[in-house]
Amino acid sequence: MKHFTYRSLADLQHDVERLGLRNIHFESEPQRVREILTQPVMVGRARVGNAMAIHPMEGCDSTADGRPDTLTTRRYVRFGRGGAKLIWFEATAVRQDGRANARQLWIHRGNVDDYARLLETMLREHAAVWGRNNDVLVPVQLTHSGRYSYPVKSIAYHHPQVDQKTGTPADYPLLSDSDLERLEDDYLEAARLVYQAGFRAVDIKVTHGYLLNELLGARVREGRYGGSLENRARMVRNIIGKIRAEFGGRMMIAMRLGCYDSVPYVKDPGTGVGVPIPYQTPYDYSWGVDREDPSREDLREVKQFIAWMIADGVELLNVSLGCPYYNPHVLRPFEKPDDGNYEQPEHPLVGVDRHFRIAGELQRTFPELPIVGGGYSWLQKYAINAGARNVADGNARFFGLGRGVLAYPEFATAIIEKAELDELKVCKTLTYCTFLMRQKTHPTGQYPCGCPPFDKEGYGAIMKEARQSQRLAQIRTF
């Protein structure tokens, strides 16, 4: 079903009002949009040159041993030249068995110089266009993919609905407390390498169903890392404490935090629409959910956790929602589902409103903590109007784009120069990028991820090959 049919900002605003959504507002004056989004933002002691951010978008294009490859460098050069001053470097595994796919970035002693060259190249290209790069902030997102690790999953606890969605047997072994404790030191070692490569900010990734995010929902886990919120937060706090003890103020700590997991969805075979996997209440699983109605958020524990993070030294927060593996409409409201997935179970504007509602509540609760908001891509050319209004109203400090930047890496340049986005370049949320990410028939086990419709030079041939490979695989199954 096609939802985005708006010919003007007024049309879009009318639909927001028709749906009774209270958290989506727009700045209609182009000059004000430019003025708001080009203002510098203080993050700790760092002065970031504007309020425009690029979310950590994985390209699935490293070499087999985790080095940035040609497409990786191309992508970050485009990001660097694009004009955004907060460039959030994508998920980088802290060890090989924590990668989400065969071509996820993975930093280790054998490739740290490759990361240094990539950072140097990106910053040099930024300065070539914008005259300086000392106001650019580049946090590196460190991750372990947990139950979504490739090729062997590592799980923290048994979540019945997620186990069902992912085909995880009920007797699948859990990571032990000792396993988790050793992993804390892997994060510290990765932070050392990130620092050696020249980065001065590190993100501890706690979102999208990966290991640290899963632990936050581990109410039914026994031992030091489950049960109480203090225990569920233990691993994240230990990692941050170890990094702080080693680097002090020389390394900024950031975090992308999933603040509402929701429940797993599957495709209804009759309608094709997403429906929740049946569950019982009280719902003792997941994070940030109302235990009596997990289709809604409950931010009480989330706020307590963020308060601890601030006390522990986190200086920048990127708010996200949902899990791409089991409820992608929560994370990224879309116009068209990725290949074989379910249709939207709600109007995409409802998902946008949820993003804005949760990020806004958290930013107002913690006004001194700069928060990057998300959920904008579906708004297409009007994303900047909503982003500017959220920043102006104190509902976020940064306007962040994710998928939209794969299509339009120079979006910040357009805002600075024209105070509007080119309708022919903006992401249409048709999920071609996700299609590529999900294809595993490439000889390396993973196709690179990008935007074939708007970056044909980089990904047109790759998309053609992936489609052909998919067709051949389907033929072989008959």
KANORWO-V437941 format. One record per helix or strand of 3 or more residues. SS is the DSSP state (H for helix, E for strand). FROM is the first residue (numbers start at 1). TO is the last residue. Records with the same first field share a line. If there is no record, write none. Layout:
BEGIN
SS->FROM-TO, FROM-TO
END
This chain:
BEGIN
H->9-18, 30-37, 70-82, 96-98, 112-130, 146-148, 160-166, 177-196, 211-216, 229-232, 234-250, 300-312, 328-331, 348-365, 377-392, 403-407, 411-418, 432-438, 456-476
E->41-43, 46-48, 52-54, 89-93, 140-143, 201-204, 252-258, 265-267, 273-276, 293-297, 314-320, 370-373, 398-401
END
